[in-house]
C-alpha cells in the first residue's frame, strides 16, 4: 500500500531533473541531485520505469542518465574540450536557448593574456579578443547561446566597438554567436569555403542532427541567427586594424575552411582548432574528411613564427615561447608518424581494417601530457588518412555487394543456436573481452531489437564500454546513442 507514494515522490524528482534542474545546474538543482544520488540503484530503476509508464515527456536518453549518472561523468571527461560543460548549450548548440544563454553567462570568464589581449573561456570553446585603437578584433564568436555572454565580457574590459569578427572556420561552436555582436556593424571575415559549409548544414539537417545529437529543426532555424561573412579570401589575407597587421592564413585541417591568425606586433597566434592541448579532433568518424597533412604543415608554420603567446580555441593559453614551439612541433611530428605509418601500410597492401589496429605510438607521443587521447584516438586519425586515399571498399570481398547487417546478424544468431546463446556468450565475454562482447551485442541487437533480453544486453555491455578507461568522447557518444535506442524500446513496451 505504501509503494505508490514512494514511487510518486521519486517520479517528482525525476521529472524535476529532466525539466531543467539536472540540465541547468543551480543550487536547487544540486540539492535535488544530492537527494537522487542518495537513492539505491533499485530505487533509481523503480523511479525510472515508473516515470516512463506515467509520463511520456521523460525520454530514453534522459532516463539512462538518471539511472546511470556515471555516463554523464564519462562524457564530461572530454566533451567540453577542456572547458566547463553545459548540457543546455551542448544539446541545443545551433540556437540560443534561454538556459544556454544563462549557462554561458554563468560559466564564461575573460582573462587578460597581454596588453589589450584577452581570452574568453566559455563552455565548449574559447574566443580571442584583440583591442586596437580602431576597435576590437574578435577571433570567433562561440555557439549561438554564447553571443550575449561574449558581449557582456567584452564590455567588462573595453568600451571599444567591435571592428572585425574573424571566423576561424564554420563549425557551430566558432561562428554562431555573432548575432549578438553585430550592433557595431563589424566586418565579418572567413575563408571562402565557409558558406558552402553552412549551406551543407542547411541541406542535410537530419543527417547532421543525427550525428551531433541535435534537433534538425534547430539546424534549419539557425539560418535566422547565423551572420554570414562580409569578406572572404582563399589562402592568405592581411588586414590592418588600428595600425596593426592581422595575418589570416587558411590551411585545411579540421575543416577545409579553417584558418589561424598571426599578430606580429604582439607575437600572438590564435591557433583555432589546430592546437587543443590533447589529441586533436582529427579522426572523428561522424564528420566529413579532415586533412592531417595540411594540419601538420600549419603547425610547423605557426611554430616557425616563434610566438610568445598561443591562444587556442579549446584548452588553455600558453605564454612560454619555448613551450609553444615545442608543443606545436611535437604534435606535427605525431601526426607525421601516423600519416607515414598509414601510407606505408596502404602501399604494402595491408587490409584496411588491420591498418589502424596495428598502429602503436612511440612513447614520446603516447606519454606526453598534451597528446592524451581524450576526444579521439590516434587510431581514429589513421582511419581518416585511410579514408582520404581509398574508396569505400575495405578489401573484404563480401563487403563489395554485402547483405545488410541485419540479415547477416540473423544468420549468425541462427548458427549460434539462437538468441539466448548469443546473449549469454556476450555477457560472459563482457568480463574478459569487452570489444568482442560488443560485436556479439550488435549482432543480437540488429537481429532481434524487440527482444527484452537483447535490449538490456545493449545497455549493460555498452555501459561497460563507456566506462572503460580507453574510451574517448566520440565513441562514448556513439555508445550512448545505441543505449538510448534500446531504452526507448524498453519504454515503449512498458
SVG drawing of the C-alpha trace seen along z (x, -y; Angstrom):
<svg xmlns="http://www.w3.org/2000/svg" viewBox="-2 -54 64 78">
<polyline fill="none" stroke="black" stroke-width="0.4" points="0.0,0.0 2.9,-2.3 4.7,-1.6 2.8,-4.2 3.6,-7.2 7.3,-6.2 7.3,-5.9 5.4,-9.2 7.9,-11.0 10.7,-9.6 8.9,-10.5 8.6,-14.1 12.3,-14.2 12.9,-12.6 10.6,-15.0 12.2,-18.0 15.6,-17.0 14.5,-16.4 12.7,-19.7 15.8,-21.7 17.4,-21.1 19.8,-18.4 20.3,-20.1 20.9,-23.6 22.8,-23.3 21.6,-25.6 21.8,-25.5 18.3,-23.9 19.4,-21.5 22.4,-20.5 20.2,-19.8 17.9,-17.6 21.0,-15.8 22.2,-15.1 18.9,-13.6 18.9,-11.4 22.4,-10.3 21.4,-9.0 18.8,-6.7 19.7,-3.0 20.2,-1.6 16.9,0.4 15.1,-2.9 16.7,-4.5 15.3,-1.7 11.9,-1.8 11.6,-5.6 12.7,-5.5 10.5,-2.6 7.5,-4.2 8.2,-7.6 8.4,-6.0 4.9,-4.5 3.3,-7.5 4.9,-10.5 5.7,-10.5 7.9,-13.6 10.7,-11.6 12.8,-10.4 15.1,-7.4 18.4,-9.2 17.4,-11.2 16.3,-8.1 19.7,-6.5 21.5,-9.5 19.2,-9.3 19.7,-5.5 23.4,-5.7 24.7,-9.1 28.3,-7.9 27.5,-8.2 27.5,-11.9 30.7,-12.0 32.3,-9.9 31.1,-12.3 32.3,-15.3 35.9,-14.0 36.4,-15.2 33.2,-16.6 33.8,-20.2 37.2,-20.4 38.8,-21.2 36.4,-23.9 33.3,-23.9 30.5,-21.7 27.0,-22.9 24.2,-20.5 21.8,-23.2 24.4,-24.5 25.6,-21.1 22.0,-19.8 20.9,-23.0 24.1,-24.2 22.7,-25.8 20.1,-28.1 20.3,-30.4 18.1,-28.9 17.4,-30.8 19.0,-28.1 22.1,-28.1 22.4,-31.8 22.2,-31.7 24.8,-28.9 27.2,-30.9 26.9,-33.9 27.3,-31.9 30.3,-29.9 32.0,-32.3 35.1,-34.3 37.6,-36.6 41.3,-36.5 43.9,-39.1 46.9,-37.5 48.9,-40.5 48.3,-44.2 44.9,-44.7 44.7,-41.0 42.2,-38.6 40.9,-35.1 37.3,-34.4 36.8,-30.9 33.3,-29.6 31.6,-26.2 32.9,-24.2 35.0,-26.9 37.3,-30.0 37.0,-33.4 40.1,-35.6 39.9,-39.4 42.4,-41.9 41.7,-45.6 43.2,-48.2 42.9,-51.9 40.3,-51.4 38.2,-48.8 38.1,-45.2 39.2,-42.3 37.3,-39.2 38.5,-35.8 35.5,-33.5 32.1,-34.1 31.2,-30.9 28.0,-29.0 24.6,-30.6 23.9,-30.8 27.3,-32.3 27.0,-35.5 25.3,-37.6 27.9,-36.3 30.7,-37.3 29.3,-40.8 28.9,-41.2 32.5,-40.0 33.9,-42.3 32.1,-45.3 33.7,-44.4 37.1,-45.2 36.6,-47.6 34.2,-50.2 35.7,-50.0 33.3,-49.0 33.7,-45.6 35.5,-46.4 36.1,-42.9 35.0,-39.3 37.1,-36.6 35.7,-33.1 38.5,-30.5 36.1,-28.0 32.4,-27.4 31.8,-24.9 28.9,-25.8 30.9,-26.4 33.0,-29.0 30.7,-31.0 27.1,-31.1 27.2,-33.6 27.7,-36.7 24.0,-37.6 24.5,-39.2 27.7,-41.0 26.9,-43.0 25.3,-46.2 28.6,-48.0 28.3,-46.6 31.7,-44.9 33.3,-43.4 33.0,-39.6 35.8,-37.7 36.1,-34.0 37.8,-31.6 35.8,-31.4 34.5,-27.8 32.7,-28.7 29.4,-29.5 29.4,-26.2 29.7,-24.5 26.7,-26.5 24.7,-25.6 25.5,-21.9 24.3,-22.1 21.0,-23.6 20.6,-20.9 21.3,-17.9 19.7,-18.8 18.5,-15.3 21.9,-13.8 23.8,-16.4 21.2,-16.3 21.7,-12.5 25.4,-12.6 25.5,-15.7 22.6,-14.8 20.7,-17.9 17.1,-18.7 17.1,-19.0 14.6,-21.8 17.1,-23.8 19.7,-23.4 17.3,-24.8 16.2,-27.6 19.8,-28.6 19.8,-30.5 17.9,-33.2 20.9,-33.7 23.9,-32.9 25.7,-36.0 27.4,-35.4 30.9,-36.8 31.1,-40.2 34.5,-39.4 36.1,-36.1 39.5,-35.0 41.3,-31.9 44.9,-31.3 46.2,-34.3 44.9,-37.8 46.5,-40.5 44.2,-43.2 45.2,-46.3 43.1,-47.5 44.3,-50.3 47.7,-50.3 48.3,-46.6 48.5,-43.8 46.5,-40.6 47.7,-37.8 45.0,-35.3 46.3,-32.0 43.9,-29.4 45.1,-25.9 42.8,-22.8 42.8,-21.0 39.7,-20.2 37.8,-21.7 38.5,-22.8 37.8,-26.4 40.0,-26.6 42.4,-29.5 44.7,-30.8 45.5,-34.4 49.1,-35.6 49.5,-39.1 53.2,-40.0 53.1,-43.2 52.0,-41.2 53.9,-37.9 50.5,-36.3 48.8,-33.5 45.2,-32.4 45.5,-28.8 41.8,-27.9 41.4,-24.1 44.9,-23.2 46.2,-23.0 44.0,-22.0 46.3,-20.5 45.2,-16.9 45.0,-14.6 43.0,-16.9 39.6,-16.2 41.2,-14.9 39.7,-11.4 36.0,-11.9 34.1,-9.1 30.9,-11.1 32.3,-14.0 33.4,-14.7 37.0,-14.4 39.7,-16.1 43.2,-17.0 46.1,-15.5 49.0,-16.5 47.9,-20.1 47.2,-20.2 50.8,-19.2 52.2,-21.8 50.1,-24.5 51.5,-23.6 55.1,-23.9 54.3,-27.1 53.0,-28.5 56.0,-27.2 58.3,-28.9 56.9,-32.3 58.2,-31.6 55.2,-33.2 55.3,-34.3 51.6,-33.8 49.4,-30.9 45.7,-31.5 43.8,-28.3 40.1,-27.9 40.0,-24.9 42.1,-24.5 44.3,-26.9 46.6,-29.6 50.4,-29.2 52.7,-32.1 56.2,-30.4 57.7,-30.7 59.8,-27.6 56.8,-25.5 54.7,-26.8 57.3,-25.9 58.0,-22.5 54.3,-21.6 53.4,-22.7 56.3,-20.8 55.6,-17.7 52.0,-17.5 53.2,-17.9 55.7,-15.1 53.0,-12.8 50.7,-13.5 53.5,-12.8 54.1,-9.5 50.5,-8.4 50.4,-9.6 53.7,-7.7 52.6,-4.6 49.2,-4.5 50.5,-5.3 53.3,-2.7 50.6,-0.1 48.4,-1.1 51.4,-0.7 52.2,2.7 48.6,3.8 47.6,4.3 43.9,4.9 42.2,1.7 40.8,2.7 44.2,4.0 46.0,0.7 44.7,-1.4 44.5,1.8 48.3,2.2 49.2,-1.4 51.3,-1.8 52.5,-5.3 56.1,-5.8 56.5,-6.6 57.5,-10.2 54.0,-10.8 51.9,-8.4 53.2,-9.7 53.2,-13.4 50.6,-15.4 49.5,-17.4 48.9,-14.4 46.4,-12.4 43.6,-10.5 40.8,-12.4 38.4,-13.2 39.5,-10.9 42.4,-8.4 45.5,-8.1 43.9,-5.0 40.9,-7.2 43.2,-9.6 44.8,-6.7 41.3,-5.8 40.8,-9.3 44.1,-9.0 42.9,-5.7 39.6,-7.3 41.3,-10.1 43.3,-7.9 41.0,-5.0 37.5,-4.2 34.6,-2.9 35.6,0.8 37.6,2.2 39.3,5.1 36.9,7.8 35.4,9.4 31.9,9.9 31.7,6.3 31.6,5.1 27.9,6.2 27.0,7.3 23.8,8.4 22.5,5.9 24.0,6.1 20.5,7.1 20.4,10.2 24.0,11.1 23.1,10.9 20.0,13.1 22.2,15.8 24.9,15.5 22.2,15.9 20.9,19.0 24.3,20.5 25.0,19.8 21.9,21.8 19.6,18.9 19.4,15.5 19.8,16.8 23.1,18.4 24.4,15.2 23.2,13.1 24.8,15.5 28.1,15.5 28.2,11.7 27.7,11.4 30.5,13.9 32.8,12.0 32.0,8.7 34.2,9.7 37.2,10.9 36.9,9.4 34.7,6.3 35.3,5.4 34.3,8.8 31.3,8.7 30.1,5.5 30.3,7.3 28.0,10.1 25.8,7.5 25.4,5.7 24.5,9.0 21.9,9.6 20.5,6.1 20.3,5.9 18.8,9.3 16.2,9.0 15.8,5.4 12.4,6.1 13.8,8.9 13.8,7.7 17.0,9.6 18.8,8.1 17.7,4.6 19.1,4.9 22.3,6.5 22.8,3.4 22.5,1.2 24.7,3.3 27.5,4.0 27.8,0.5 27.7,-1.0 30.8,1.0 32.3,-0.1 31.7,-3.8 33.2,-3.3 36.3,-1.7 39.3,-3.9 40.3,-3.5 37.0,-5.1 37.2,-8.6 34.4,-11.1 33.3,-10.5 33.0,-6.7 31.2,-7.3 28.6,-9.4 28.0,-6.7 27.6,-4.1 25.1,-6.4 23.0,-6.6 22.6,-2.8 21.8,-2.5 19.1,-5.2 17.6,-3.2 17.4,-0.1 16.0,-2.1 13.4,-3.6 12.1,-0.2 12.0,0.8 9.9,-2.3 7.6,-1.6 7.0,1.9 6.0,0.7"/>
</svg>
